[in-house]
């Protein structure tokens, strides 16, 4: 039976949200086809495994006593006991699914780790993951593909320390108030704030810099509708969901709205978006274009804003909450087959697309006794 690593957690502000997704997938994966291997990445960056990780209560209580520290090497997983300096081989990993939200987990770290170990990953690769974790780079990629985005200003922490006053004046002249202030690398609406004035913008920017080293300030879109659409691919064919409407109105969809309010209970309040055919197809076309041109894998969700007939790309989630199964499956149980298809496709694609490494032989041309390296450009 194939061993499939389910990676979740991470050195990220979204660690706990990732635990929800990871435990959900662990309990849903088809155990007649696969042996799921849970891999929890702690906020300190260390990786652990335990058969108890499919129980959300273990994480609620913070009872990690049964967790074994692990690492990957050569496509295998090893348990490591630092106190006894002992290493135990836990088996070869045949495939993996990334459930990490935010941080290096979503931003390419897991992709790189799996690629280095030649473990097929049913999730986006290194390059696209890194681009889409950064809201600024997301906008640049979208604009290059002729996909509209909301006007924005981005600023680094060091630049803000030197030229903060100038930036605040630029907000008023270029974007007009109100504006939306966001940490550039965070999701789940963490650190997002609506600023109605220069004073509020300054406060929001300073708060965002406590969480991130880059901040993005966007023009506020009045009367907006939040529309989401997702895509995945199997055997080279891209499947695009129907757009959903996550929320609408002047309100900013906050972290509390998503996860803390009693009526939400961690689930998004969703419904199929009532859209004109042209708008619906434009959103699906933008989603397909981004997915195809950025060479994405797995389930990826695109978040759009719609106002006065105009569509704007907001964010691209390469590891969406619950892996956005709800955009393709009427029932939770249907997601089992979808995840299986994605894992099988990743494994078969990796086998078909394996490339050779060649040796240039350049080291053999270096005279004996040479102590310095380096080559001429």
Secondary structure as a PSIPRED ss2 file (coil, helix, strand):
# PSIPRED VFORMAT (PSIPRED V4.0)

   1 X C   1.000  0.000  0.000
   2 X E   0.000  0.000  1.000
   3 X E   0.000  0.000  1.000
   4 X E   0.000  0.000  1.000
   5 X E   0.000  0.000  1.000
   6 X E   0.000  0.000  1.000
   7 X E   0.000  0.000  1.000
   8 X E   0.000  0.000  1.000
   9 X E   0.000  0.000  1.000
  10 X C   1.000  0.000  0.000
  11 X C   1.000  0.000  0.000
  12 X C   1.000  0.000  0.000
  13 X C   1.000  0.000  0.000
  14 X C   1.000  0.000  0.000
  15 X H   0.000  1.000  0.000
  16 X H   0.000  1.000  0.000
  17 X H   0.000  1.000  0.000
  18 X H   0.000  1.000  0.000
  19 X H   0.000  1.000  0.000
  20 X H   0.000  1.000  0.000
  21 X H   0.000  1.000  0.000
  22 X H   0.000  1.000  0.000
  23 X H   0.000  1.000  0.000
  24 X H   0.000  1.000  0.000
  25 X H   0.000  1.000  0.000
  26 X H   0.000  1.000  0.000
  27 X H   0.000  1.000  0.000
  28 X H   0.000  1.000  0.000
  29 X C   1.000  0.000  0.000
  30 X C   1.000  0.000  0.000
  31 X C   1.000  0.000  0.000
  32 X C   1.000  0.000  0.000
  33 X C   1.000  0.000  0.000
  34 X E   0.000  0.000  1.000
  35 X E   0.000  0.000  1.000
  36 X E   0.000  0.000  1.000
  37 X E   0.000  0.000  1.000
  38 X E   0.000  0.000  1.000
  39 X E   0.000  0.000  1.000
  40 X E   0.000  0.000  1.000
  41 X E   0.000  0.000  1.000
  42 X C   1.000  0.000  0.000
  43 X C   1.000  0.000  0.000
  44 X C   1.000  0.000  0.000
  45 X C   1.000  0.000  0.000
  46 X C   1.000  0.000  0.000
  47 X E   0.000  0.000  1.000
  48 X E   0.000  0.000  1.000
  49 X E   0.000  0.000  1.000
  50 X C   1.000  0.000  0.000
  51 X H   0.000  1.000  0.000
  52 X H   0.000  1.000  0.000
  53 X H   0.000  1.000  0.000
  54 X H   0.000  1.000  0.000
  55 X C   1.000  0.000  0.000
  56 X H   0.000  1.000  0.000
  57 X H   0.000  1.000  0.000
  58 X H   0.000  1.000  0.000
  59 X H   0.000  1.000  0.000
  60 X H   0.000  1.000  0.000
  61 X H   0.000  1.000  0.000
  62 X C   1.000  0.000  0.000
  63 X C   1.000  0.000  0.000
  64 X C   1.000  0.000  0.000
  65 X C   1.000  0.000  0.000
  66 X C   1.000  0.000  0.000
  67 X C   1.000  0.000  0.000
  68 X E   0.000  0.000  1.000
  69 X E   0.000  0.000  1.000
  70 X E   0.000  0.000  1.000
  71 X E   0.000  0.000  1.000
  72 X E   0.000  0.000  1.000
  73 X E   0.000  0.000  1.000
  74 X C   1.000  0.000  0.000
  75 X C   1.000  0.000  0.000
  76 X E   0.000  0.000  1.000
  77 X E   0.000  0.000  1.000
  78 X E   0.000  0.000  1.000
  79 X E   0.000  0.000  1.000
  80 X E   0.000  0.000  1.000
  81 X E   0.000  0.000  1.000
  82 X C   1.000  0.000  0.000
  83 X C   1.000  0.000  0.000
  84 X C   1.000  0.000  0.000
  85 X C   1.000  0.000  0.000
  86 X E   0.000  0.000  1.000
  87 X E   0.000  0.000  1.000
  88 X E   0.000  0.000  1.000
  89 X E   0.000  0.000  1.000
  90 X E   0.000  0.000  1.000
  91 X E   0.000  0.000  1.000
  92 X E   0.000  0.000  1.000
  93 X C   1.000  0.000  0.000
  94 X C   1.000  0.000  0.000
  95 X E   0.000  0.000  1.000
  96 X E   0.000  0.000  1.000
  97 X E   0.000  0.000  1.000
  98 X E   0.000  0.000  1.000
  99 X C   1.000  0.000  0.000
 100 X C   1.000  0.000  0.000
 101 X C   1.000  0.000  0.000
 102 X C   1.000  0.000  0.000
 103 X H   0.000  1.000  0.000
 104 X H   0.000  1.000  0.000
 105 X H   0.000  1.000  0.000
 106 X H   0.000  1.000  0.000
 107 X H   0.000  1.000  0.000
 108 X H   0.000  1.000  0.000
 109 X H   0.000  1.000  0.000
 110 X H   0.000  1.000  0.000
 111 X H   0.000  1.000  0.000
 112 X H   0.000  1.000  0.000
 113 X H   0.000  1.000  0.000
 114 X H   0.000  1.000  0.000
 115 X H   0.000  1.000  0.000
 116 X H   0.000  1.000  0.000
 117 X C   1.000  0.000  0.000
 118 X C   1.000  0.000  0.000
 119 X C   1.000  0.000  0.000
 120 X C   1.000  0.000  0.000
 121 X E   0.000  0.000  1.000
 122 X C   1.000  0.000  0.000
 123 X C   1.000  0.000  0.000
 124 X C   1.000  0.000  0.000
 125 X C   1.000  0.000  0.000
 126 X H   0.000  1.000  0.000
 127 X H   0.000  1.000  0.000
 128 X H   0.000  1.000  0.000
 129 X H   0.000  1.000  0.000
 130 X H   0.000  1.000  0.000
 131 X H   0.000  1.000  0.000
 132 X H   0.000  1.000  0.000
 133 X H   0.000  1.000  0.000
 134 X C   1.000  0.000  0.000
 135 X H   0.000  1.000  0.000
 136 X H   0.000  1.000  0.000
 137 X H   0.000  1.000  0.000
 138 X H   0.000  1.000  0.000
 139 X H   0.000  1.000  0.000
 140 X H   0.000  1.000  0.000
 141 X H   0.000  1.000  0.000
 142 X H   0.000  1.000  0.000
 143 X H   0.000  1.000  0.000
 144 X H   0.000  1.000  0.000
 145 X C   1.000  0.000  0.000
 146 X C   1.000  0.000  0.000
 147 X C   1.000  0.000  0.000
 148 X C   1.000  0.000  0.000
 149 X E   0.000  0.000  1.000
 150 X C   1.000  0.000  0.000
 151 X C   1.000  0.000  0.000
 152 X E   0.000  0.000  1.000
 153 X E   0.000  0.000  1.000
 154 X E   0.000  0.000  1.000
 155 X E   0.000  0.000  1.000
 156 X E   0.000  0.000  1.000
 157 X H   0.000  1.000  0.000
 158 X H   0.000  1.000  0.000
 159 X H   0.000  1.000  0.000
 160 X H   0.000  1.000  0.000
 161 X H   0.000  1.000  0.000
 162 X H   0.000  1.000  0.000
 163 X H   0.000  1.000  0.000
 164 X H   0.000  1.000  0.000
 165 X H   0.000  1.000  0.000
 166 X H   0.000  1.000  0.000
 167 X H   0.000  1.000  0.000
 168 X H   0.000  1.000  0.000
 169 X H   0.000  1.000  0.000
 170 X H   0.000  1.000  0.000
 171 X H   0.000  1.000  0.000
 172 X H   0.000  1.000  0.000
 173 X H   0.000  1.000  0.000
 174 X H   0.000  1.000  0.000
 175 X H   0.000  1.000  0.000
 176 X C   1.000  0.000  0.000
 177 X C   1.000  0.000  0.000
 178 X C   1.000  0.000  0.000
 179 X E   0.000  0.000  1.000
 180 X E   0.000  0.000  1.000
 181 X E   0.000  0.000  1.000
 182 X E   0.000  0.000  1.000
 183 X E   0.000  0.000  1.000
 184 X C   1.000  0.000  0.000
 185 X C   1.000  0.000  0.000
 186 X C   1.000  0.000  0.000
 187 X C   1.000  0.000  0.000
 188 X C   1.000  0.000  0.000
 189 X C   1.000  0.000  0.000
 190 X C   1.000  0.000  0.000
 191 X C   1.000  0.000  0.000
 192 X C   1.000  0.000  0.000
 193 X E   0.000  0.000  1.000
 194 X E   0.000  0.000  1.000
 195 X E   0.000  0.000  1.000
 196 X C   1.000  0.000  0.000
 197 X C   1.000  0.000  0.000
 198 X H   0.000  1.000  0.000
 199 X H   0.000  1.000  0.000
 200 X H   0.000  1.000  0.000
 201 X H   0.000  1.000  0.000
 202 X H   0.000  1.000  0.000
 203 X H   0.000  1.000  0.000
 204 X H   0.000  1.000  0.000
 205 X H   0.000  1.000  0.000
 206 X H   0.000  1.000  0.000
 207 X H   0.000  1.000  0.000
 208 X H   0.000  1.000  0.000
 209 X H   0.000  1.000  0.000
 210 X C   1.000  0.000  0.000
 211 X C   1.000  0.000  0.000
 212 X C   1.000  0.000  0.000
 213 X C   1.000  0.000  0.000
 214 X E   0.000  0.000  1.000
 215 X E   0.000  0.000  1.000
 216 X E   0.000  0.000  1.000
 217 X E   0.000  0.000  1.000
 218 X E   0.000  0.000  1.000
 219 X E   0.000  0.000  1.000
 220 X C   1.000  0.000  0.000
 221 X C   1.000  0.000  0.000
 222 X C   1.000  0.000  0.000
 223 X C   1.000  0.000  0.000
 224 X C   1.000  0.000  0.000
 225 X E   0.000  0.000  1.000
 226 X E   0.000  0.000  1.000
 227 X E   0.000  0.000  1.000
 228 X E   0.000  0.000  1.000
 229 X E   0.000  0.000  1.000
 230 X E   0.000  0.000  1.000
 231 X E   0.000  0.000  1.000
 232 X E   0.000  0.000  1.000
 233 X E   0.000  0.000  1.000
 234 X E   0.000  0.000  1.000
 235 X C   1.000  0.000  0.000
 236 X C   1.000  0.000  0.000
 237 X E   0.000  0.000  1.000
 238 X E   0.000  0.000  1.000
 239 X E   0.000  0.000  1.000
 240 X E   0.000  0.000  1.000
 241 X C   1.000  0.000  0.000
 242 X C   1.000  0.000  0.000
 243 X C   1.000  0.000  0.000
 244 X E   0.000  0.000  1.000
 245 X E   0.000  0.000  1.000
 246 X E   0.000  0.000  1.000
 247 X E   0.000  0.000  1.000
 248 X E   0.000  0.000  1.000
 249 X C   1.000  0.000  0.000
 250 X C   1.000  0.000  0.000
 251 X C   1.000  0.000  0.000
 252 X C   1.000  0.000  0.000
 253 X C   1.000  0.000  0.000
 254 X C   1.000  0.000  0.000
 255 X H   0.000  1.000  0.000
 256 X H   0.000  1.000  0.000
 257 X H   0.000  1.000  0.000
 258 X H   0.000  1.000  0.000
 259 X H   0.000  1.000  0.000
 260 X H   0.000  1.000  0.000
 261 X C   1.000  0.000  0.000
 262 X C   1.000  0.000  0.000
 263 X C   1.000  0.000  0.000
 264 X C   1.000  0.000  0.000
 265 X C   1.000  0.000  0.000
 266 X C   1.000  0.000  0.000
 267 X C   1.000  0.000  0.000
 268 X C   1.000  0.000  0.000
 269 X C   1.000  0.000  0.000
 270 X C   1.000  0.000  0.000
 271 X C   1.000  0.000  0.000
 272 X E   0.000  0.000  1.000
 273 X C   1.000  0.000  0.000
 274 X C   1.000  0.000  0.000
 275 X C   1.000  0.000  0.000
 276 X C   1.000  0.000  0.000
 277 X H   0.000  1.000  0.000
 278 X H   0.000  1.000  0.000
 279 X H   0.000  1.000  0.000
 280 X H   0.000  1.000  0.000
 281 X H   0.000  1.000  0.000
 282 X H   0.000  1.000  0.000
 283 X H   0.000  1.000  0.000
 284 X H   0.000  1.000  0.000
 285 X H   0.000  1.000  0.000
 286 X H   0.000  1.000  0.000
 287 X H   0.000  1.000  0.000
 288 X H   0.000  1.000  0.000
 289 X H   0.000  1.000  0.000
 290 X H   0.000  1.000  0.000
 291 X H   0.000  1.000  0.000
 292 X H   0.000  1.000  0.000
 293 X H   0.000  1.000  0.000
 294 X C   1.000  0.000  0.000
 295 X C   1.000  0.000  0.000
 296 X C   1.000  0.000  0.000
 297 X C   1.000  0.000  0.000
 298 X C   1.000  0.000  0.000
 299 X C   1.000  0.000  0.000
 300 X E   0.000  0.000  1.000
 301 X E   0.000  0.000  1.000
 302 X E   0.000  0.000  1.000
 303 X E   0.000  0.000  1.000
 304 X E   0.000  0.000  1.000
 305 X E   0.000  0.000  1.000
 306 X E   0.000  0.000  1.000
 307 X E   0.000  0.000  1.000
 308 X C   1.000  0.000  0.000
 309 X C   1.000  0.000  0.000
 310 X E   0.000  0.000  1.000
 311 X E   0.000  0.000  1.000
 312 X E   0.000  0.000  1.000
 313 X E   0.000  0.000  1.000
 314 X E   0.000  0.000  1.000
 315 X E   0.000  0.000  1.000
 316 X E   0.000  0.000  1.000
 317 X E   0.000  0.000  1.000
 318 X C   1.000  0.000  0.000
 319 X C   1.000  0.000  0.000
 320 X C   1.000  0.000  0.000
 321 X H   0.000  1.000  0.000
 322 X H   0.000  1.000  0.000
 323 X H   0.000  1.000  0.000
 324 X H   0.000  1.000  0.000
 325 X H   0.000  1.000  0.000
 326 X H   0.000  1.000  0.000
 327 X H   0.000  1.000  0.000
 328 X C   1.000  0.000  0.000
 329 X C   1.000  0.000  0.000
 330 X C   1.000  0.000  0.000
 331 X C   1.000  0.000  0.000
 332 X C   1.000  0.000  0.000
 333 X C   1.000  0.000  0.000
 334 X H   0.000  1.000  0.000
 335 X H   0.000  1.000  0.000
 336 X H   0.000  1.000  0.000
 337 X H   0.000  1.000  0.000
 338 X H   0.000  1.000  0.000
 339 X H   0.000  1.000  0.000
 340 X H   0.000  1.000  0.000
 341 X H   0.000  1.000  0.000
 342 X H   0.000  1.000  0.000
 343 X H   0.000  1.000  0.000
 344 X H   0.000  1.000  0.000
 345 X H   0.000  1.000  0.000
 346 X H   0.000  1.000  0.000
 347 X H   0.000  1.000  0.000
 348 X H   0.000  1.000  0.000
 349 X H   0.000  1.000  0.000
 350 X H   0.000  1.000  0.000
 351 X H   0.000  1.000  0.000
 352 X H   0.000  1.000  0.000
 353 X C   1.000  0.000  0.000
 354 X C   1.000  0.000  0.000
 355 X C   1.000  0.000  0.000
 356 X C   1.000  0.000  0.000
 357 X C   1.000  0.000  0.000
 358 X C   1.000  0.000  0.000
 359 X C   1.000  0.000  0.000
 360 X C   1.000  0.000  0.000
 361 X C   1.000  0.000  0.000
 362 X H   0.000  1.000  0.000
 363 X H   0.000  1.000  0.000
 364 X H   0.000  1.000  0.000
 365 X H   0.000  1.000  0.000
 366 X C   1.000  0.000  0.000
 367 X C   1.000  0.000  0.000
 368 X C   1.000  0.000  0.000
 369 X C   1.000  0.000  0.000
 370 X C   1.000  0.000  0.000
 371 X C   1.000  0.000  0.000
 372 X C   1.000  0.000  0.000
 373 X C   1.000  0.000  0.000
 374 X C   1.000  0.000  0.000
 375 X C   1.000  0.000  0.000
 376 X C   1.000  0.000  0.000
 377 X C   1.000  0.000  0.000
